[in-house]
Amino acid sequence: MTGQTILILSSDGPQAKFMVDCLSEAGYETKVSDQNEIVLPNILNKTPSLVILDWGFLNSKGLQIIRTIRGGEKNGHLPMLVMGTEMREEDVLASLEAGADICLTERLHPRVFVARVHSLLRRNHPLAH
């Protein structure tokens, strides 16, 4: 077990299941939310190691969620990954400018997805391997 919790914000059931299955198999604890209204209290009260936001989840409030997390003193360092095969170039730019660390726009092989997550966590938590 890695001892790290990853919060997945997704309104796409199959995509969320893919992420949970991959990350659980790799030893990560996962929490899934598909409700914008309860997201920020979850993040602000119990800080996860990483937040993954599904692009479909990011409606007009989504970029504000990223900005709010980035603006917080306690969570400003929290790594955020945005995923979505429907993301256009301007969507990627808006997400990165709002504070996302990385945007994945292609469908990934499960092991590659886990490797990307692990790499992002390792960069933000160097002692966690």
N, C-alpha and C positions, 0 to 999 in steps of 0.2 A: 504494500500500500504506500502511496506517495504522501498521504496525509493532506493533500491539497484538494480543495473544493472548487469546482468550476460551475458557475451559474450560466445556464443556457436560456436565452430569451428567444423563443421561437413560437410562431403561430402555425408552423408547418409540422404536423404530427410525424410524418415519415422522416423528415429531415432531422427533427429533434431525436427520434428513436435512433437514427444512424449515429448521431453524435454521442448520445448516451451509451449505446452499445460499444462504440469504439473506445471511448474514454474509460468506461467501467472496466472493460477488458484490460486496459493498460494500468488499472489500479487507481484511477482518479474517482473521487466522490463527485457526483453530479446532482445539481438541483435544476429543475426546469420550471420556467414560468411562461405563460402565454397571456398574461394580463398586464397591460401597461400600468394600471393604477397601483399595483402592489410591488412593482419592480424596485423603485427607489428606496422604500423602507427596508426591503430585503437586503439591498446592497449596503445601505448606510448602517443598518443595525448589526449585521454579521458579514464582515467583509470576506468575499471569496478570494481565491488566488488569481482568478481569471474570469472575465465575462465574455461570452460568445453571443453575439447578436445576429440573428437571422435577418437578412435584408427585408424579407417579407414582414417582419415584426416592426421594422422601422418605418412607421407611418410618420405623420407630421411631428409626433412627439419623440420619435426615436433619436433624431440628431440632438434634441434637447436633453435626452437621457445621457448621451455621451458627454455633452458639454457640462451638465450638472455634476456628473461623476468626476470629470477632469477638474472642475472648479472647487471641489471639496478638499479641505486640508487633509482629512483622514484617508480619502480614497483617490487623491489626485494621481498617484503612481500606479493605480490598478490597471493591469494590462487588459486591453479590449481588442477583440478580433471580430470583424464583421464578415459574414459569409452570405453569398447569394449569386446564383448562376445568372440571374436576370439583371445584375448590376451593370449600369452603363458607366462610361468613363466619368461623367459628371457626378454620378452617385458615389463612385470610389473617391473622387476628389472631395466631395462634401463630407464624407465619413472621416477621411483622414484629416481634413481641416477642422472638423469638430473635435478630434482627439483620438480617433481609433488608431491603434498601433499598426494593424495590418488588415487588409481586405483580401479575401479569397473569393475569386469569381468563377473558378472552375470546380467541377465535381472531382473530388479527390478520392484516391484509393484510401481505405481505412488506415493503413500503416503510415501513409504520407500525411494524412490529417493529424494523427497522433504525434508524429514527429514535428509537425509545425507547431502544435500546441506546446509540446515539450520544449522546443527551442525558444518560444516566446516566454514561457515560465522560467527557463534557465537564465535568460537574459535579465529578467526582473527579480529573480530569486537565485543568485549564483550558487548558493550552497545546496539547493534542492536538485537532486539528480534522479 
